[in-house]
Amino acid sequence: MPPRPRLRRLLGAAGTGVLACGLLSACGGDDGGVPVVNLYGGASAAGFDKIIADCNEQADGKYRIVGNLLPSDADGQREQLVRRLAAGDDSLDLLGMDVTWTAEFAEAGWIRELTPEQADVATKDTLQPTIDTAMWEDKLYGVPKHTNVQLLWFRKSLVPDPPTTWDGVIEQAKALKDEDKPYVVGITAAQYEGYVVAFNTILSSLGGTLVNEDSTEVTVDEKTVRALEILKGLADSGVASASLSNSQEPEIFAQMQNEQAAFIMNWPYVLSAMKAANEDVANDLGYSELPEFAEGEKPRATLGGMNYAVSTYSRHPEETFDAAMCLRTPEHQLETSLESGDPPVAPSVYEEAEFKEAYPMGPEMLNELETAVPRPITPLYQNISTIVSSTLSPPSQIQPEETAEQLRSAIQDAIDGKGILP
């Protein structure tokens, strides 16, 4: 069956907040001598209760996984985990972490480095870029669970010959506007993490970075200026949405659903969600890999997704690692991709007939995943993300040279422990 629409999750569930233990199952200590592995992160995904039950059955008394709820948004999840880990809370065992958290949590000493034997198991049949998101200072701290990359979505009736370059996207959109047809080019450019994803994709595709490999120096340069010129160019092009500076994933999905957009950059959930939202548009949806932002240079999509990590304070680290590996077997990755729309990290799953039926865009996704890039790998990522999204907002106010200098100064101050966050 096709993956269930993720739009409602992106819109946010009202009233989710910080939920007490007991809604999925009761958290607590060991159960009659059976070690309890408390999972925090991803436990409420559609159909995941069945995967937990299956792993508990396979464990046959070696451990019992208990799923515990976190806030629905990534910032809220991180805040709760950081607060409890900083207090040495040993009731947290298995952490479902956003791929941007690895360096911060590892540097703080909150998660365990995997042993060589564990690393061998955790990286088998796993895409290398997803492994990179689980590493800090050449050490592996996480088990990649699922991943994600954005695609270029377009209306086939409007764009029979989809462009392969960003300049081509803008040119075709302008031609459609001149013909009084739907023309909007949608990207996530509100002041939030999705804007950082879009900017990082453009910058990485140009060969640029924001910080060096060990996060000791800012690397803003002429490539950053060019990336800012592309964003400013979209804002000034006449083919961006009037709500560009307020556009998150649901808004650009709606621009396509409401037949305003000809192109959007968005995640793979678009296909299944559109089938439920507007069947006519769904039947007219085309997709391709992201366009080249520098002609002749392969685009580099920004990775999304989740990694599992074992808390430093877990009383059952071996059982917790085993539980993580069960929850992300290829079979369970396939089930997760079909139930909740979270793409697998195992290349083998992309060859499964069920996956191919639900994800006809699987080859494009896999091609992007093989060369995809993480967001800056640094313990200061939360600071840098805030600096980027605020400095670049709104896109229409970007002054490429000046804005690049503002980024350079603010990020270096963050590295040096100076300055105040925007």
PEZI-V400991 format. One record per backbone hydrogen bond with DSSP energy under -0.5 kcal/mol. CO is the residue of the C=O (numbers start at 1). NH is the residue of the N-H. Records with the same first field share a line. If there is no record, write none. Layout:
BEGIN
CO=NH + NH
END
This chain:
BEGIN
6=9 + 10
7=11
8=12
12=14
13=16
17=19
20=23
25=22 + 24
30=32
31=34
33=35
34=31
35=37 + 64
36=38
37=39 + 66
38=93 + 94
39=68
40=96
42=45
45=48
47=50 + 51
48=52
49=53
50=54
51=55
52=56
53=57
54=58
55=59
56=60 + 61
57=60
59=62
64=37
66=39
68=41
73=77
74=78
75=79
76=80
77=81
78=82
79=83
80=84
81=85
82=86
83=87
84=89
85=88
89=92
90=315
91=93
93=95 + 311
94=40 + 96
95=97 + 309
97=307
98=101
101=105
102=106
103=107
104=108
105=110 + 111
106=109
110=312
115=119
116=120
117=121
118=122
119=123
121=124
123=126
127=130 + 131
128=132
129=133
131=134
132=135
134=141 + 142
136=139
139=136 + 141
140=114
142=144
143=308
145=345
146=306
147=343
148=304
149=268
151=153 + 266
152=288
153=264
154=156 + 286
155=158 + 159
164=292
165=169
166=170
167=171
168=172
169=173
170=174
171=175
172=176
173=177
174=178
175=179
176=181
177=180
184=186 + 262 + 263
185=241
186=265
187=189
190=192
192=195 + 196
193=197
194=198
195=199
196=200
197=201
198=202
199=203
200=204
201=205 + 300
202=206
203=206 + 208
204=207
210=219
212=215
217=212
221=224 + 225
222=226
223=227
224=228
225=229
226=230
227=231
228=232
229=233
230=234
231=235
232=236
233=237
234=237
239=185
241=244
243=246
244=247
245=191
246=248
247=189 + 190
248=252
249=253
250=254
251=255
252=256
253=257
254=258
255=260 + 261
256=259
260=183 + 184
262=155
263=186
264=153 + 266
266=151
267=270
268=271 + 272
269=273
270=274
271=275
272=276
273=277
274=278
278=282
279=283
280=284
281=284
282=285
284=156
286=154
288=152
292=166
294=297
296=298
299=301
301=373
304=148
305=99
306=145 + 146
307=97
308=143
309=95 + 311
310=112
311=314
316=320
317=321
318=322
319=323
320=324
321=325
322=326
323=327
324=328
326=329
329=333
330=334
331=335
332=336
333=337
334=338
335=339
336=340 + 341 + 342
337=341
338=4
339=4
341=343
343=147
345=127 + 347
346=349 + 350
347=350
348=351
349=352
352=356
353=357
354=358
355=359
359=362
361=365
362=366
363=367
364=368
365=369
366=370
368=371 + 372
369=372
373=303
376=378
378=381
380=384
381=385
382=386
383=387
384=388
385=389
386=390
387=391
388=392
390=393
394=397
395=398
399=403
400=404
401=405
402=406
403=407
404=408
405=409
406=410
407=411
408=412
409=413
410=414
411=415
412=416
413=418
414=417
END
